[in-house]
Amino acid sequence: MRAPFDQVVREHGRTVLRVCRAALPAADADDAWSETFLSALRGWPELAEDANVEAWLVTIARRRCLDLIRRRRVLPTDQLPETPSGQGNPAPPEPVWGLVAELPPKQRQAITHHYLLGFSHTETAALVGATPEAVRRAAADGMRALRRRKDEL
């Protein structure tokens, strides 16, 4: 017998939120989290009894993040806001995410999209507006930096 859907949200909500927050800013991550569970609720009756629910939810979350990234592509501007946003991202729940957060933006994006969300270098390149080779290089450089930082700790 399958668990009630509200129990699934309680059990896997934090995992889905971590996936969303690793790929998106906090406000967008919350939207992706909500959209993930709305999509999951629609598909819940057809899900096989023996399905890996967590993997299914993470796959839906990855797709929702990708949808939001595509919809909210940021255009460059010469004007910066007068005050920074107060929303910010919460502190990462695991020490490794603190190290990832310290990486330069291109390395952080390459590592998050490729290793956490499972996108190929080609898919990541299309999302961030770079070449697959540049994304591959950024991911390799980021992993090298993370290993070096880990050894320092």
DSSP file with accessible surface (Angstrom, degrees, kcal/mol):
  #  RESIDUE AA STRUCTURE BP1 BP2  ACC     N-H-->O    O-->H-N    N-H-->O    O-->H-N    TCO  KAPPA ALPHA  PHI   PSI    X-CA   Y-CA   Z-CA
    1    1 A M              0   0  223      0, 0.0     2,-0.2     0, 0.0     0, 0.0   0.000 360.0 360.0 360.0 134.6    0.0    0.0    0.0
    2    2 A R        -     0   0   57      1,-0.1     3,-0.1     0, 0.0    47,-0.1  -0.502 360.0-108.8 -80.4 146.4    1.3    3.4   -1.0
    3    3 A A        -     0   0   32     -2,-0.2    -1,-0.1     1,-0.1     5,-0.1  -0.335  42.8 -92.5 -69.2 152.2    1.8    6.1    1.6
    4    4 A P    >>  -     0   0   71      0, 0.0     4,-1.6     0, 0.0     3,-0.7  -0.336  36.4-115.9 -62.2 151.2   -0.5    9.1    1.6
    5    5 A F  H 3> S+     0   0   32      1,-0.3     4,-2.2     2,-0.2     5,-0.2   0.862 113.3  58.1 -62.2 -36.9    0.8   12.0   -0.5
    6    6 A D  H 3> S+     0   0   93      1,-0.2     4,-2.0     2,-0.2    -1,-0.3   0.865 105.0  52.2 -63.4 -31.3    1.1   14.4    2.5
    7    7 A Q  H <> S+     0   0   69     -3,-0.7     4,-2.6     2,-0.2    -1,-0.2   0.897 106.7  53.2 -68.5 -38.4    3.4   11.9    4.2
    8    8 A V  H  X S+     0   0    4     -4,-1.6     4,-2.6     2,-0.2     5,-0.3   0.915 107.8  51.1 -61.7 -41.9    5.5   11.8    1.0
    9    9 A V  H  X S+     0   0   36     -4,-2.2     4,-2.0     1,-0.2    -1,-0.2   0.932 111.8  47.2 -61.8 -43.9    5.8   15.6    1.1
   10   10 A R  H  < S+     0   0  168     -4,-2.0     4,-0.4     1,-0.2    -2,-0.2   0.903 116.4  44.1 -63.8 -41.2    7.0   15.4    4.7
   11   11 A E  H  < S+     0   0  106     -4,-2.6    -2,-0.2     1,-0.2    -1,-0.2   0.863 129.4  22.2 -72.8 -37.6    9.5   12.7    4.0
   12   12 A H  H  X S+     0   0   30     -4,-2.6     4,-2.3    -5,-0.2     5,-0.2   0.425  92.7  97.3-115.2  -0.1   11.0   14.1    0.8
   13   13 A G  H  X S+     0   0    8     -4,-2.0     4,-2.5    -5,-0.3     5,-0.2   0.890  85.7  49.9 -59.6 -41.1   10.3   17.8    1.0
   14   14 A R  H  > S+     0   0  182     -4,-0.4     4,-2.4     2,-0.2    -1,-0.2   0.903 110.3  50.2 -66.6 -40.1   13.7   18.7    2.4
   15   15 A T  H  > S+     0   0   27      2,-0.2     4,-2.1     1,-0.2    -2,-0.2   0.944 112.1  47.3 -62.7 -46.2   15.5   16.7   -0.3
   16   16 A V  H  X S+     0   0    1     -4,-2.3     4,-2.5     1,-0.2    -2,-0.2   0.918 111.3  51.6 -62.6 -41.0   13.5   18.4   -3.1
   17   17 A L  H  X S+     0   0   40     -4,-2.5     4,-3.0    -5,-0.2     5,-0.2   0.907 107.6  52.4 -64.6 -38.9   14.1   21.8   -1.6
   18   18 A R  H  X S+     0   0   83     -4,-2.4     4,-1.8     2,-0.2    -1,-0.2   0.923 109.8  49.1 -62.0 -42.1   17.9   21.2   -1.4
   19   19 A V  H  X S+     0   0   10     -4,-2.1     4,-1.1     2,-0.2    -2,-0.2   0.949 114.2  45.6 -61.4 -45.6   17.9   20.2   -5.1
   20   20 A C  H  X S+     0   0    0     -4,-2.5     4,-1.9     1,-0.2     3,-0.5   0.912 112.9  48.9 -66.2 -41.5   15.9   23.4   -6.0
   21   21 A R  H  < S+     0   0   87     -4,-3.0    -1,-0.2     1,-0.2    -2,-0.2   0.778 106.2  57.5 -72.1 -25.0   18.0   25.7   -3.8
   22   22 A A  H  < S+     0   0   27     -4,-1.8    -1,-0.2    -5,-0.2    -2,-0.2   0.798 117.1  34.1 -72.4 -26.1   21.2   24.3   -5.3
   23   23 A A  H  < S+     0   0   17     -4,-1.1    -2,-0.2    -3,-0.5    -1,-0.2   0.693 122.2  33.6-100.9 -21.0   20.1   25.3   -8.8
   24   24 A L  S  < S-     0   0   11     -4,-1.9    -1,-0.1    -5,-0.1    41,-0.0  -0.887  85.2 -90.4-136.3 160.4   18.1   28.4   -8.2
   25   25 A P     >  -     0   0   75      0, 0.0     4,-3.0     0, 0.0     5,-0.2  -0.288  54.9 -98.1 -62.9 161.2   17.9   31.6   -6.0
   26   26 A A  H  > S+     0   0   12      1,-0.2     4,-2.2     2,-0.2     5,-0.2   0.871 121.6  48.2 -54.4 -47.9   15.8   31.2   -2.9
   27   27 A A  H  > S+     0   0   34      1,-0.2     4,-1.5     2,-0.2    -1,-0.2   0.921 116.8  43.1 -63.1 -42.0   12.6   32.8   -4.2
   28   28 A D  H  > S+     0   0   35      2,-0.2     4,-2.7     1,-0.2    -1,-0.2   0.862 109.9  57.5 -70.8 -34.4   12.7   30.7   -7.4
   29   29 A A  H  X S+     0   0    0     -4,-3.0     4,-2.6     1,-0.2    -2,-0.2   0.904 104.6  51.5 -63.4 -40.0   13.7   27.6   -5.5
   30   30 A D  H  X S+     0   0   71     -4,-2.2     4,-2.3    -5,-0.2    -1,-0.2   0.910 110.7  48.7 -63.0 -40.9   10.5   27.9   -3.4
   31   31 A D  H  X S+     0   0   66     -4,-1.5     4,-2.8     2,-0.2    -2,-0.2   0.924 111.6  49.0 -62.6 -44.8    8.5   28.2   -6.6
   32   32 A A  H  X S+     0   0    0     -4,-2.7     4,-2.4     2,-0.2    -2,-0.2   0.891 109.2  53.2 -63.4 -38.7   10.2   25.1   -8.1
   33   33 A W  H  X S+     0   0   72     -4,-2.6     4,-2.0     2,-0.2    -1,-0.2   0.948 111.7  45.2 -60.3 -47.5    9.5   23.2   -4.9
   34   34 A S  H  X S+     0   0   57     -4,-2.3     4,-2.2     1,-0.2    -2,-0.2   0.931 113.6  48.9 -62.4 -45.9    5.8   24.0   -5.1
   35   35 A E  H  X S+     0   0   55     -4,-2.8     4,-2.4     1,-0.2    -1,-0.2   0.857 107.6  57.0 -64.0 -34.2    5.6   23.2   -8.8
   36   36 A T  H  X S+     0   0    0     -4,-2.4     4,-2.6    -5,-0.2    -1,-0.2   0.952 110.4  42.0 -60.5 -49.3    7.4   19.9   -8.1
   37   37 A F  H  X S+     0   0   13     -4,-2.0     4,-2.4     2,-0.2    -2,-0.2   0.829 112.0  54.4 -74.3 -26.7    4.8   18.7   -5.6
   38   38 A L  H  X S+     0   0   96     -4,-2.2     4,-1.8     2,-0.2    -1,-0.2   0.936 112.5  44.3 -66.8 -44.1    1.9   20.0   -7.7
   39   39 A S  H  X S+     0   0   20     -4,-2.4     4,-1.7     1,-0.2    -2,-0.2   0.908 113.7  50.8 -63.3 -42.5    3.2   18.0  -10.7
   40   40 A A  H  X S+     0   0    0     -4,-2.6     4,-1.4    -5,-0.2    -2,-0.2   0.898 106.5  54.4 -63.9 -39.2    3.9   15.0   -8.4
   41   41 A L  H  < S+     0   0   91     -4,-2.4     3,-0.3     1,-0.2    -1,-0.2   0.907 107.5  50.7 -62.3 -39.6    0.3   15.2   -7.0
   42   42 A R  H  < S+     0   0  169     -4,-1.8    -1,-0.2     1,-0.2    -2,-0.2   0.876 118.0  38.6 -64.8 -36.7   -1.1   15.0  -10.5
   43   43 A G  H >X S+     0   0   24     -4,-1.7     3,-0.8     1,-0.2     4,-0.8   0.545  90.9  94.2 -89.6  -8.8    1.0   11.9  -11.3
   44   44 A W  G >< S+     0   0   31     -4,-1.4     3,-1.0    -3,-0.3    -1,-0.2   0.886  79.5  54.6 -55.8 -44.1    0.7   10.3   -7.9
   45   45 A P  G 34 S+     0   0   88      0, 0.0    -1,-0.2     0, 0.0    -2,-0.1   0.842 112.0  44.8 -63.1 -28.9   -2.3    8.0   -8.8
   46   46 A E  G <4 S+     0   0  151     -3,-0.8    -2,-0.2    -4,-0.2     2,-0.1   0.535  85.5 114.9 -91.1  -6.6   -0.4    6.5  -11.8
   47   47 A L  S << S-     0   0   23     -3,-1.0     6,-0.0    -4,-0.8    -3,-0.0  -0.428  74.8-108.9 -68.3 135.1    2.9    6.0  -10.0
   48   48 A A    >   -     0   0   54     -2,-0.1     3,-1.6     1,-0.1    -1,-0.1  -0.296  20.7-122.8 -62.9 146.9    3.9    2.3   -9.7
   49   49 A E  T 3  S+     0   0  125      1,-0.3    -1,-0.1    -3,-0.1    -2,-0.1   0.835 111.7  46.0 -59.1 -35.5    3.7    0.9   -6.2
   50   50 A D  T 3  S+     0   0  148      2,-0.1    -1,-0.3   -48,-0.0    -2,-0.1   0.300  85.9 128.9 -95.2  12.7    7.4   -0.2   -6.3
   51   51 A A    <   -     0   0   33     -3,-1.6     2,-1.2     1,-0.1     3,-0.1  -0.300  69.8-113.2 -68.3 149.1    8.7    3.1   -7.7
   52   52 A N     >  -     0   0  108      1,-0.2     4,-2.2     2,-0.1     5,-0.2  -0.732  33.4-168.0 -81.0  99.0   11.5    5.0   -6.0
   53   53 A V  H  > S+     0   0   31     -2,-1.2     4,-2.8     1,-0.2     5,-0.2   0.896  80.8  51.9 -62.6 -42.9    9.5    8.0   -4.9
   54   54 A E  H  > S+     0   0   82      1,-0.2     4,-2.5     2,-0.2    -1,-0.2   0.939 111.6  46.3 -62.6 -44.7   12.6   10.1   -3.9
   55   55 A A  H  > S+     0   0   46      2,-0.2     4,-2.3     1,-0.2    -1,-0.2   0.903 112.3  52.0 -63.7 -38.8   14.2    9.6   -7.3
   56   56 A W  H  X S+     0   0   59     -4,-2.2     4,-2.1     1,-0.2    -2,-0.2   0.937 111.5  46.2 -62.2 -45.0   10.9   10.4   -9.0
   57   57 A L  H  X S+     0   0    0     -4,-2.8     4,-2.8     1,-0.2    -2,-0.2   0.894 110.8  51.9 -67.0 -39.9   10.5   13.6   -7.1
   58   58 A V  H  X S+     0   0   32     -4,-2.5     4,-2.7     2,-0.2    -1,-0.2   0.904 108.9  51.7 -64.3 -38.2   14.2   14.7   -7.7
   59   59 A T  H  X S+     0   0   46     -4,-2.3     4,-2.0     2,-0.2    -2,-0.2   0.933 111.1  46.9 -63.6 -44.3   13.6   14.1  -11.4
   60   60 A I  H  X S+     0   0   15     -4,-2.1     4,-2.5     1,-0.2    -2,-0.2   0.930 111.9  51.5 -62.4 -42.7   10.5   16.3  -11.4
   61   61 A A  H  X S+     0   0    0     -4,-2.8     4,-2.7     1,-0.2    -2,-0.2   0.914 107.2  52.8 -61.5 -43.5   12.4   18.9   -9.4
   62   62 A R  H  X S+     0   0   66     -4,-2.7     4,-2.4     1,-0.2    -1,-0.2   0.927 111.1  47.3 -57.0 -44.2   15.2   19.0  -11.9
   63   63 A R  H  X S+     0   0  151     -4,-2.0     4,-2.5     2,-0.2    -2,-0.2   0.891 111.0  50.1 -67.9 -38.5   12.7   19.5  -14.7
   64   64 A R  H  X S+     0   0   53     -4,-2.5     4,-2.5     2,-0.2    -1,-0.2   0.908 110.8  50.3 -66.1 -39.6   10.9   22.3  -12.8
   65   65 A C  H  X S+     0   0    0     -4,-2.7     4,-2.7     2,-0.2    -2,-0.2   0.934 110.6  49.3 -62.3 -44.7   14.3   24.0  -12.1
   66   66 A L  H  X S+     0   0   22     -4,-2.4     4,-2.5     1,-0.2    -2,-0.2   0.922 110.2  51.3 -61.2 -42.4   15.2   23.8  -15.8
   67   67 A D  H  X S+     0   0   51     -4,-2.5     4,-2.3     1,-0.2    -1,-0.2   0.927 111.9  46.5 -60.0 -45.4   11.8   25.2  -16.7
   68   68 A L  H  X S+     0   0    0     -4,-2.5     4,-2.3     2,-0.2    -2,-0.2   0.896 110.7  52.4 -66.4 -39.2   12.3   28.2  -14.3
   69   69 A I  H  < S+     0   0   30     -4,-2.7    -1,-0.2     1,-0.2    -2,-0.2   0.932 111.9  46.6 -61.9 -43.1   15.8   28.8  -15.6
   70   70 A R  H >< S+     0   0  151     -4,-2.5     3,-0.7     1,-0.2    -2,-0.2   0.895 115.7  45.3 -65.9 -39.3   14.5   28.9  -19.1
   71   71 A R  H 3< S+     0   0  147     -4,-2.3    -1,-0.2     1,-0.2    -2,-0.2   0.803 117.9  42.4 -73.6 -31.2   11.6   31.2  -18.2
   72   72 A R  T 3< S+     0   0  100     -4,-2.3    -1,-0.2    -5,-0.2    -2,-0.2  -0.146  72.3 161.8-113.6  38.3   13.7   33.6  -16.1
   73   73 A R    <   -     0   0  124     -3,-0.7     2,-0.3     1,-0.1    -3,-0.1  -0.395  38.8-127.0 -59.2 127.9   16.8   34.0  -18.1
   74   74 A V        -     0   0  128     -2,-0.1    -1,-0.1    -5,-0.1    -2,-0.0  -0.627  14.7-144.3 -84.1 134.2   18.5   37.2  -16.8
   75   75 A L        -     0   0  140     -2,-0.3    -1,-0.0     1,-0.1     0, 0.0  -0.805  25.9-109.4 -96.4 137.8   19.4   39.9  -19.3
   76   76 A P        -     0   0  128      0, 0.0     2,-0.3     0, 0.0    -1,-0.1  -0.308  40.0-175.2 -64.1 149.6   22.7   41.8  -18.6
   77   77 A T        -     0   0   94      1,-0.1     0, 0.0     2,-0.0     0, 0.0  -0.980  34.2-141.7-144.0 154.4   22.3   45.4  -17.5
   78   78 A D  S    S+     0   0  170     -2,-0.3     2,-0.5     2,-0.0    -1,-0.1   0.595  86.0  77.1 -88.0 -14.3   24.6   48.3  -16.8
   79   79 A Q        -     0   0  159      0, 0.0     3,-0.0     0, 0.0    -1,-0.0  -0.865  65.5-160.0-104.4 127.8   22.4   49.5  -13.9
   80   80 A L        -     0   0  148     -2,-0.5    -2,-0.0     1,-0.1     0, 0.0  -0.734  32.3 -96.4 -98.5 152.1   22.6   47.7  -10.6
   81   81 A P        -     0   0  104      0, 0.0    -1,-0.1     0, 0.0     4,-0.0  -0.333  29.7-124.5 -63.7 151.0   19.8   47.9   -8.0
   82   82 A E  S    S+     0   0  195      1,-0.1    -2,-0.0    -3,-0.0     0, 0.0   0.844  95.0  27.2 -68.3 -33.8   20.4   50.5   -5.3
   83   83 A T  S    S-     0   0  108      0, 0.0    -1,-0.1     0, 0.0     3,-0.1  -0.976  89.7-111.3-127.8 145.0   20.1   48.0   -2.5
   84   84 A P        -     0   0  117      0, 0.0     2,-0.1     0, 0.0    -2,-0.0  -0.318  44.9 -89.6 -69.8 157.1   20.7   44.3   -2.5
   85   85 A S        -     0   0   89      1,-0.1     0, 0.0    -4,-0.0     0, 0.0  -0.377  25.9-147.9 -64.2 141.4   17.8   41.9   -2.2
   86   86 A G  S    S+     0   0   85      1,-0.1    -1,-0.1    -3,-0.1     0, 0.0   0.510  85.3  76.7 -87.5  -5.5   16.9   40.9    1.4
   87   87 A Q        +     0   0  142      3,-0.0    -1,-0.1     0, 0.0    -2,-0.0   0.975  65.4 155.1 -73.3 -55.1   15.8   37.4    0.3
   88   88 A G        -     0   0   45      1,-0.0    -2,-0.1     2,-0.0   -61,-0.0   0.263  52.1 -70.9  53.7 173.9   19.2   35.8   -0.2
   89   89 A N        -     0   0  101    -63,-0.1    -1,-0.0   -64,-0.1   -68,-0.0  -0.826  48.9-115.6 -99.4 142.0   19.8   32.1    0.1
   90   90 A P        -     0   0   61      0, 0.0    -1,-0.1     0, 0.0    -2,-0.0  -0.264  48.4 -77.1 -69.0 163.4   19.7   30.3    3.5
   91   91 A A        -     0   0   89      1,-0.1     7,-0.0     2,-0.1     6,-0.0  -0.345  58.2-101.8 -60.0 138.1   22.8   28.8    4.9
   92   92 A P        -     0   0   58      0, 0.0    -1,-0.1     0, 0.0     6,-0.1  -0.345  22.2-133.8 -63.3 145.2   23.5   25.5    3.2
   93   93 A P  S    S+     0   0   80      0, 0.0    -2,-0.1     0, 0.0     3,-0.0   0.714  87.5  47.3 -75.8 -18.5   22.6   22.4    5.2
   94   94 A E  S >> S-     0   0   82      1,-0.1     3,-1.0     0, 0.0     4,-1.0  -0.936  83.5-122.7-125.4 146.9   25.8   20.6    4.6
   95   95 A P  H >> S+     0   0  116      0, 0.0     4,-1.5     0, 0.0     3,-0.6   0.852 108.5  62.1 -56.8 -34.2   29.4   21.8    4.8
   96   96 A V  H 3> S+     0   0   68      1,-0.3     4,-2.5     2,-0.2     5,-0.2   0.878  98.7  55.9 -62.9 -33.5   30.2   20.9    1.2
   97   97 A W  H <> S+     0   0   58     -3,-1.0     4,-2.4     1,-0.2    -1,-0.3   0.823 102.0  56.8 -71.2 -25.9   27.5   23.3   -0.1
   98   98 A G  H <X S+     0   0   23     -4,-1.0     4,-0.9    -3,-0.6    -1,-0.2   0.906 109.2  46.3 -65.6 -39.6   29.3   26.1    1.8
   99   99 A L  H  < S+     0   0   20     -4,-1.5     4,-0.5     2,-0.2     3,-0.5   0.904 112.1  50.2 -68.2 -40.7   32.4   25.3   -0.2
  100  100 A V  H >< S+     0   0    6     -4,-2.5     3,-1.6     1,-0.2    -2,-0.2   0.919 105.9  56.8 -63.2 -40.0   30.4   25.1   -3.4
  101  101 A A  H 3< S+     0   0   56     -4,-2.4    -1,-0.2     1,-0.3    -2,-0.2   0.783 102.0  57.1 -63.0 -25.7   28.9   28.5   -2.6
  102  102 A E  T 3< S+     0   0  121     -4,-0.9    -1,-0.3    -3,-0.5    -2,-0.2   0.594  86.5 101.8 -81.3 -11.6   32.4   30.0   -2.4
  103  103 A L  S <  S-     0   0   14     -3,-1.6    39,-0.0    -4,-0.5    -3,-0.0  -0.329  89.0 -89.4 -69.2 155.6   33.3   29.0   -5.9
  104  104 A P     >  -     0   0   69      0, 0.0     4,-2.8     0, 0.0     3,-0.4  -0.296  47.0-104.2 -58.4 152.6   33.3   31.5   -8.7
  105  105 A P  H  > S+     0   0   77      0, 0.0     4,-2.8     0, 0.0     5,-0.2   0.858 118.1  50.4 -53.1 -43.6   29.9   31.6  -10.4
  106  106 A K  H  > S+     0   0  162      1,-0.2     4,-2.3     2,-0.2     5,-0.2   0.918 114.2  44.3 -65.2 -41.1   30.8   29.7  -13.6
  107  107 A Q  H  > S+     0   0   38     -3,-0.4     4,-2.6     2,-0.2     5,-0.3   0.920 113.6  51.0 -67.7 -42.6   32.4   26.8  -11.5
  108  108 A R  H  X S+     0   0   88     -4,-2.8     4,-2.6     1,-0.2     5,-0.2   0.934 112.5  46.2 -61.2 -44.7   29.4   26.8   -9.1
  109  109 A Q  H  X S+     0   0   79     -4,-2.8     4,-2.8    -5,-0.2     5,-0.4   0.930 112.5  50.0 -64.0 -45.1   26.9   26.6  -11.9
  110  110 A A  H  X S+     0   0    3     -4,-2.3     4,-2.2    -5,-0.2     5,-0.4   0.927 115.0  43.2 -61.5 -44.1   28.8   23.9  -13.8
  111  111 A I  H  X>S+     0   0    7     -4,-2.6     4,-2.1     2,-0.2     5,-1.0   0.935 116.3  46.9 -69.0 -45.0   29.1   21.7  -10.6
  112  112 A T  I  X>S+     0   0    6     -4,-2.6     5,-2.3    -5,-0.3     4,-0.9   0.953 117.4  41.3 -62.9 -49.5   25.5   22.3   -9.5
  113  113 A H  I  <5S+     0   0    9     -4,-2.8     6,-2.8    -5,-0.2    -1,-0.2   0.905 124.4  36.1 -68.1 -39.5   23.9   21.6  -12.9
  114  114 A H  I  <5S+     0   0   51     -4,-2.2     4,-0.4    -5,-0.4    -3,-0.2   0.963 127.9  27.6 -81.2 -52.3   26.2   18.7  -13.8
  115  115 A Y  I  <5S+     0   0  125     -4,-2.1    -3,-0.2    -5,-0.4    -2,-0.1   0.844 131.5  30.7 -84.5 -35.3   26.8   16.8  -10.5
  116  116 A L  I  <<S+     0   0   53     -5,-1.0    -3,-0.2    -4,-0.9    -4,-0.1   0.918 130.7  31.2 -88.9 -48.9   23.7   17.6   -8.5
  117  117 A L  S   <S-     0   0    1     -5,-2.3    -3,-0.2    -6,-0.2    -4,-0.1   0.628  99.8-128.6 -88.2 -13.4   21.0   18.1  -11.2
  118  118 A G        +     0   0   44     -4,-0.4    -4,-0.2    -6,-0.3     2,-0.2   0.670  50.5 153.9  79.8  16.3   22.5   15.5  -13.6
  119  119 A F        -     0   0    7     -6,-2.8    -1,-0.2    -7,-0.2    -2,-0.1  -0.501  45.2-115.5 -75.2 149.6   22.5   17.7  -16.7
  120  120 A S     >  -     0   0   48     -2,-0.2     4,-2.7     1,-0.1     5,-0.2  -0.315  28.7-106.7 -73.2 167.2   25.1   17.0  -19.3
  121  121 A H  H  > S+     0   0   26      1,-0.2     4,-2.5     2,-0.2     5,-0.1   0.879 123.1  53.4 -63.5 -34.0   27.8   19.6  -20.1
  122  122 A T  H  > S+     0   0   89      2,-0.2     4,-2.0     1,-0.2    -1,-0.2   0.929 110.1  45.9 -66.5 -44.1   25.9   20.4  -23.3
  123  123 A E  H  > S+     0   0   94      2,-0.2     4,-1.8     1,-0.2    -2,-0.2   0.923 114.0  48.9 -64.4 -42.7   22.6   21.0  -21.5
  124  124 A T  H  X S+     0   0    1     -4,-2.7     4,-2.4     1,-0.2     5,-0.2   0.916 108.5  54.1 -62.8 -41.8   24.4   23.1  -18.9
  125  125 A A  H  X>S+     0   0    4     -4,-2.5     5,-2.2     1,-0.2     4,-1.3   0.912 107.6  50.2 -59.3 -42.1   26.1   25.1  -21.6
  126  126 A A  H  <5S+     0   0   69     -4,-2.0    -1,-0.2     1,-0.2    -2,-0.2   0.882 112.0  48.6 -64.7 -35.4   22.8   25.9  -23.2
  127  127 A L  H  <5S+     0   0   14     -4,-1.8    -2,-0.2     1,-0.2    -1,-0.2   0.878 119.7  34.8 -71.4 -39.5   21.4   27.0  -19.9
  128  128 A V  H  <5S-     0   0   46     -4,-2.4    -1,-0.2    -5,-0.1    -2,-0.2   0.450 110.2-113.1 -99.3  -1.4   24.3   29.3  -18.9
  129  129 A G  T  <5S+     0   0   64     -4,-1.3     2,-0.2     1,-0.2    -3,-0.2   0.930  76.4 111.7  73.7  45.0   25.2   30.5  -22.4
  130  130 A A  S   <S-     0   0   45     -5,-2.2    -1,-0.2    -6,-0.1    -2,-0.1  -0.790  71.0 -89.7-135.1 179.3   28.6   28.9  -22.7
  131  131 A T     >  -     0   0   73     -2,-0.2     4,-2.3     1,-0.1     5,-0.2  -0.633  34.6-117.4 -89.4 155.2   30.2   26.2  -24.8
  132  132 A P  H  > S+     0   0   32      0, 0.0     4,-2.7     0, 0.0     5,-0.2   0.882 117.0  54.8 -58.7 -34.9   30.2   22.6  -23.5
  133  133 A E  H  > S+     0   0  123      2,-0.2     4,-2.4     1,-0.2     5,-0.2   0.905 107.4  48.9 -65.2 -40.7   34.0   22.7  -23.4
  134  134 A A  H  > S+     0   0   48      2,-0.2     4,-2.6     1,-0.2    -1,-0.2   0.904 112.6  48.1 -66.0 -39.0   33.9   25.8  -21.2
  135  135 A V  H  X S+     0   0    6     -4,-2.3     4,-2.7     2,-0.2    -2,-0.2   0.924 111.1  50.4 -66.6 -43.2   31.4   24.1  -18.9
  136  136 A R  H  X S+     0   0  118     -4,-2.7     4,-2.4     1,-0.2    -2,-0.2   0.929 112.8  47.0 -59.9 -43.9   33.5   21.0  -18.7
  137  137 A R  H  X S+     0   0  128     -4,-2.4     4,-2.9     2,-0.2     5,-0.2   0.921 111.8  50.1 -64.9 -44.1   36.6   23.0  -17.9
  138  138 A A  H  X S+     0   0   13     -4,-2.6     4,-2.6     2,-0.2    -2,-0.2   0.907 111.4  49.2 -62.6 -40.1   34.7   25.0  -15.2
  139  139 A A  H  X S+     0   0    1     -4,-2.7     4,-2.6     2,-0.2    -2,-0.2   0.928 112.7  47.1 -65.2 -42.9   33.4   21.8  -13.6
  140  140 A A  H  X S+     0   0   40     -4,-2.4     4,-2.3    -5,-0.2    -2,-0.2   0.928 114.0  47.1 -64.7 -43.9   36.9   20.3  -13.6
  141  141 A D  H  X S+     0   0   46     -4,-2.9     4,-2.4     2,-0.2    -1,-0.2   0.904 112.7  50.6 -63.5 -40.5   38.4   23.5  -12.1
  142  142 A G  H  X S+     0   0    0     -4,-2.6     4,-2.5    -5,-0.2    -2,-0.2   0.916 110.2  48.6 -64.6 -42.9   35.6   23.6   -9.5
  143  143 A M  H  X S+     0   0   42     -4,-2.6     4,-2.6     2,-0.2     5,-0.2   0.911 110.8  51.2 -64.1 -40.3   36.1   20.0   -8.5
  144  144 A R  H  X S+     0   0  117     -4,-2.3     4,-2.4     1,-0.2    -2,-0.2   0.934 111.2  48.1 -61.8 -43.1   39.8   20.6   -8.2
  145  145 A A  H  X S+     0   0   13     -4,-2.4     4,-2.6     1,-0.2    -2,-0.2   0.902 111.0  50.9 -64.5 -40.3   39.2   23.7   -6.0
  146  146 A L  H  X S+     0   0   19     -4,-2.5     4,-2.6     2,-0.2    -1,-0.2   0.915 110.6  48.6 -64.6 -42.2   36.7   21.7   -3.8
  147  147 A R  H  X S+     0   0  148     -4,-2.6     4,-2.2     2,-0.2    -1,-0.2   0.913 112.1  49.2 -62.7 -41.8   39.2   18.9   -3.3
  148  148 A R  H  X S+     0   0  135     -4,-2.4     4,-1.4    -5,-0.2    -2,-0.2   0.933 112.8  47.0 -63.3 -44.4   41.9   21.4   -2.4
  149  149 A R  H  X S+     0   0   82     -4,-2.6     4,-1.1     1,-0.2    -2,-0.2   0.894 110.2  53.3 -64.5 -40.8   39.6   23.1    0.1
  150  150 A K  H >< S+     0   0  136     -4,-2.6     3,-0.6     1,-0.2    -1,-0.2   0.912 107.5  51.1 -60.6 -41.3   38.5   19.8    1.6
  151  151 A D  H 3< S+     0   0  123     -4,-2.2    -1,-0.2     1,-0.2    -2,-0.2   0.810 106.5  55.7 -67.7 -28.2   42.2   18.9    2.2
  152  152 A E  H 3<        0   0  130     -4,-1.4    -1,-0.2    -5,-0.2    -2,-0.2   0.745 360.0 360.0 -72.7 -25.6   42.8   22.2    3.9
  153  153 A L    <<        0   0  142     -4,-1.1    -3,-0.0    -3,-0.6    -4,-0.0  -0.162 360.0 360.0 -76.3 360.0   40.0   21.6    6.4
